[in-house]
Amino acid sequence: MSIIPSLLLLSIFLILAVIVAIEARGLLSTVISVGAAGLVLSIIFLILGAPDLAITQVIVEVICLVLLIRATVVRHDTTFTAKRDRFIIAVCLVGGGIIIAITYYAFQSMQAFGAPLMNLSQEYLSQGFQKTGAANYVMAILLDFRAYDTLGEATVIFCSIIGAYAVIRKVGRIKK
């Protein structure tokens, strides 16, 4: 059975979901349509044999939905005072400075560009097909040799987005 008809149907559904998302007047309809389009695109990536792109698409979709909801739902929040705003800005600037300093010192200790750190890639390339049976070396490395790393990276990105949203959100705070 060919996958072309299923890809064609999914592509048509994707186009319809995007059109509904663009033309919808209500926020809920737009959010549902964008979510449906992202889900269908992830399924298309899975059918085409690119699970790494499907995982990335799901994460990007979550980010888009959070930003879409955050950008369109506006409520007035008077819980912040000017003094507290200055404190938050100062903490962010100090934290950003610390991150930049750590990054600078970390980059100083790195090897020159192009110098190999280790020869693990040669083992992946020479024995990848025998150990995994996968013809696509990228997928063999991501899903067979480094599956926990890939899952961990996706989890870290997702958790950091949720954490950042929980910190910066204004809706639902108790007024003092």
C-alpha contacts under 8 A as a table, 3 or more apart, distances in Angstrom:
res1	aa1	res2	aa2	distance
2	S	5	P	6.95
3	I	6	S	5.43
3	I	7	L	6.18
3	I	47	I	7.81
4	I	7	L	5.07
4	I	8	L	6.03
5	P	8	L	4.98
5	P	9	L	6.18
6	S	9	L	5.12
6	S	10	L	6.09
7	L	10	L	5.07
7	L	11	S	5.94
7	L	44	I	6.66
7	L	47	I	7.94
8	L	11	S	5.06
8	L	12	I	6.21
9	L	12	I	5.15
9	L	13	F	6.21
10	L	13	F	5.02
10	L	14	L	6.02
10	L	40	V	6.43
10	L	44	I	7.10
11	S	14	L	4.90
11	S	15	I	6.20
11	S	40	V	7.96
12	I	15	I	5.16
12	I	16	L	6.21
13	F	16	L	5.07
13	F	17	A	6.08
13	F	37	A	7.81
13	F	40	V	7.66
14	L	17	A	5.13
14	L	18	V	6.23
14	L	36	A	7.67
14	L	37	A	5.13
14	L	40	V	6.18
14	L	41	L	7.09
15	I	18	V	5.15
15	I	19	I	6.21
15	I	37	A	7.83
16	L	19	I	5.08
16	L	20	V	6.16
17	A	20	V	5.11
17	A	21	A	6.09
17	A	33	S	5.11
17	A	34	V	6.85
17	A	36	A	6.52
17	A	37	A	5.47
18	V	21	A	4.98
18	V	22	I	6.20
18	V	33	S	6.64
18	V	34	V	6.66
18	V	37	A	6.30
19	I	22	I	5.14
19	I	23	E	6.08
20	V	23	E	5.16
20	V	24	A	5.49
20	V	29	S	7.82
20	V	30	T	7.09
20	V	33	S	6.28
21	A	24	A	5.51
21	A	29	S	6.98
21	A	30	T	4.49
21	A	31	V	7.31
21	A	32	I	7.93
21	A	33	S	5.03
21	A	34	V	5.88
22	I	30	T	7.26
24	A	27	L	7.70
24	A	29	S	6.15
24	A	30	T	5.80
25	R	29	S	7.47
25	R	30	T	7.54
26	G	29	S	5.39
26	G	30	T	6.39
27	L	30	T	5.12
27	L	31	V	6.16
27	L	72	T	7.78
28	L	31	V	5.15
28	L	32	I	6.11
29	S	32	I	5.22
29	S	33	S	6.06
30	T	33	S	5.12
30	T	34	V	6.10
31	V	34	V	5.22
31	V	35	G	6.08
31	V	65	L	6.63
31	V	68	L	7.58
31	V	69	I	7.60
32	I	35	G	5.06
32	I	36	A	6.07
33	S	36	A	5.03
33	S	37	A	6.13
34	V	37	A	5.09
34	V	38	G	6.23
34	V	65	L	7.48
35	G	38	G	5.18
35	G	39	L	6.16
35	G	61	E	6.87
35	G	65	L	7.17
36	A	39	L	5.08
36	A	40	V	6.14
37	A	40	V	5.21
37	A	41	L	6.15
38	G	41	L	5.07
38	G	42	S	6.21
38	G	57	Q	6.88
38	G	58	V	6.83
38	G	61	E	5.75
39	L	42	S	5.11
39	L	43	I	6.32
39	L	58	V	7.05
40	V	43	I	5.03
40	V	44	I	6.18
41	L	44	I	4.99
41	L	45	F	6.28
41	L	54	A	7.59
41	L	57	Q	7.44
42	S	45	F	5.09
42	S	46	L	6.31
42	S	53	L	7.47
42	S	54	A	4.43
42	S	55	I	7.33
42	S	57	Q	5.90
42	S	58	V	6.52
43	I	46	L	5.00
43	I	47	I	6.21
43	I	54	A	7.00
44	I	47	I	5.12
44	I	48	L	6.20
45	F	48	L	5.11
45	F	49	G	6.33
45	F	50	A	5.24
45	F	51	P	6.46
45	F	53	L	6.32
45	F	54	A	5.29
46	L	49	G	5.15
46	L	50	A	5.44
46	L	51	P	5.24
46	L	54	A	6.05
47	I	50	A	7.54
50	A	53	L	5.49
50	A	54	A	6.47
50	A	139	M	7.46
51	P	54	A	4.81
51	P	55	I	6.17
51	P	139	M	7.82
52	D	55	I	5.24
52	D	56	T	6.25
52	D	139	M	7.64
52	D	142	L	7.56
53	L	56	T	4.99
53	L	57	Q	5.93
54	A	57	Q	5.00
54	A	58	V	6.27
55	I	58	V	5.22
55	I	59	I	6.43
55	I	154	A	7.33
56	T	59	I	5.16
56	T	60	V	6.10
56	T	154	A	7.51
57	Q	60	V	5.03
57	Q	61	E	5.90
58	V	61	E	4.99
58	V	62	V	6.30
59	I	62	V	5.15
59	I	63	I	6.37
59	I	154	A	7.25
59	I	157	I	7.67
59	I	158	F	6.54
60	V	63	I	5.05
60	V	64	C	6.12
61	E	64	C	5.04
61	E	65	L	6.13
62	V	65	L	5.19
62	V	66	V	6.17
63	I	66	V	5.20
63	I	67	L	6.11
63	I	161	I	7.12
64	C	67	L	5.14
64	C	68	L	5.84
65	L	68	L	4.96
65	L	69	I	6.06
66	V	69	I	5.29
66	V	70	R	5.99
66	V	165	Y	7.92
67	L	70	R	4.92
67	L	71	A	5.80
68	L	71	A	5.22
68	L	72	T	6.11
69	I	72	T	5.37
69	I	73	V	5.82
70	R	73	V	5.62
70	R	74	V	7.51
71	A	74	V	7.16
75	R	171	V	6.81
77	D	80	F	7.43
77	D	170	K	6.44
77	D	171	V	7.23
78	T	81	T	7.48
78	T	175	K	7.25
79	T	173	R	7.68
79	T	174	I	7.64
79	T	175	K	5.52
79	T	176	K	6.50
80	F	84	R	6.14
80	F	85	D	6.45
81	T	84	R	5.21
81	T	85	D	6.12
82	A	85	D	5.00
82	A	86	R	6.23
83	K	86	R	5.27
83	K	87	F	6.36
84	R	87	F	5.01
84	R	88	I	6.21
85	D	88	I	5.17
85	D	89	I	6.21
86	R	89	I	5.12
86	R	90	A	6.08
87	F	90	A	5.06
87	F	91	V	6.14
88	I	91	V	5.13
88	I	92	C	6.18
89	I	92	C	5.11
89	I	93	L	6.14
90	A	93	L	5.10
90	A	94	V	6.11
91	V	94	V	5.18
91	V	95	G	5.98
92	C	95	G	5.07
92	C	96	G	5.92
93	L	96	G	5.04
93	L	97	G	6.06
94	V	97	G	5.03
94	V	98	I	6.21
95	G	98	I	5.10
95	G	99	I	6.24
96	G	99	I	5.08
96	G	100	I	6.15
97	G	100	I	5.06
97	G	101	A	6.13
98	I	101	A	5.10
98	I	102	I	6.16
99	I	102	I	5.17
99	I	103	T	6.04
100	I	103	T	5.05
100	I	104	Y	6.07
101	A	104	Y	5.06
101	A	105	Y	6.34
102	I	105	Y	5.28
102	I	106	A	6.06
103	T	106	A	4.98
103	T	107	F	6.08
104	Y	107	F	5.23
104	Y	108	Q	6.37
105	Y	108	Q	5.06
105	Y	109	S	6.68
106	A	109	S	5.43
106	A	110	M	6.71
107	F	110	M	5.24
111	Q	115	A	6.47
111	Q	117	L	7.64
112	A	115	A	5.66
116	P	119	N	7.10
118	M	121	S	7.77
119	N	122	Q	5.66
119	N	123	E	7.34
120	L	123	E	5.37
120	L	124	Y	6.58
121	S	124	Y	5.00
121	S	125	L	6.18
122	Q	125	L	5.13
122	Q	126	S	5.97
123	E	126	S	5.19
123	E	127	Q	5.76
123	E	128	G	7.37
124	Y	127	Q	5.59
124	Y	128	G	4.92
124	Y	141	I	7.11
125	L	128	G	5.42
125	L	129	F	7.98
125	L	137	Y	7.30
126	S	129	F	7.72
127	Q	130	Q	5.34
127	Q	131	K	6.04
128	G	131	K	5.43
128	G	132	T	5.98
128	G	133	G	7.46
128	G	134	A	7.48
128	G	137	Y	6.63
128	G	140	A	6.78
128	G	141	I	7.65
129	F	132	T	5.41
129	F	133	G	4.77
129	F	134	A	5.60
129	F	135	A	6.33
129	F	137	Y	7.51
129	F	140	A	7.98
130	Q	133	G	5.72
132	T	140	A	6.43
132	T	144	D	6.90
134	A	137	Y	6.72
134	A	139	M	7.45
134	A	140	A	5.77
135	A	140	A	7.83
136	N	139	M	5.54
136	N	140	A	6.26
137	Y	140	A	4.88
137	Y	141	I	6.10
138	V	141	I	5.28
138	V	142	L	6.11
139	M	142	L	5.05
139	M	143	L	5.70
139	M	144	D	7.61
140	A	143	L	5.51
140	A	144	D	5.21
140	A	145	F	6.68
141	I	144	D	5.63
141	I	145	F	4.84
141	I	146	R	5.80
141	I	147	A	7.85
142	L	145	F	6.18
142	L	146	R	4.90
142	L	147	A	5.53
142	L	150	T	6.53
143	L	146	R	5.78
143	L	147	A	4.33
143	L	150	T	7.56
144	D	147	A	5.66
146	R	149	D	5.28
146	R	150	T	6.33
147	A	150	T	5.15
147	A	151	L	6.18
148	Y	151	L	5.07
148	Y	152	G	5.89
149	D	152	G	4.94
149	D	153	E	6.04
150	T	153	E	5.17
150	T	154	A	6.30
151	L	154	A	5.22
151	L	155	T	6.12
152	G	155	T	5.00
152	G	156	V	6.04
153	E	156	V	5.13
153	E	157	I	6.19
154	A	157	I	5.23
154	A	158	F	6.16
155	T	158	F	5.10
155	T	159	C	6.02
156	V	159	C	5.15
156	V	160	S	6.00
157	I	160	S	5.23
157	I	161	I	6.24
158	F	161	I	5.24
158	F	162	I	6.31
159	C	162	I	5.11
159	C	163	G	5.96
160	S	163	G	4.96
160	S	164	A	5.97
161	I	164	A	5.15
161	I	165	Y	6.09
162	I	165	Y	5.07
162	I	166	A	6.11
163	G	166	A	5.06
163	G	167	V	6.25
164	A	167	V	5.13
164	A	168	I	6.16
165	Y	168	I	5.33
165	Y	169	R	5.70
166	A	169	R	5.60
170	K	173	R	6.14
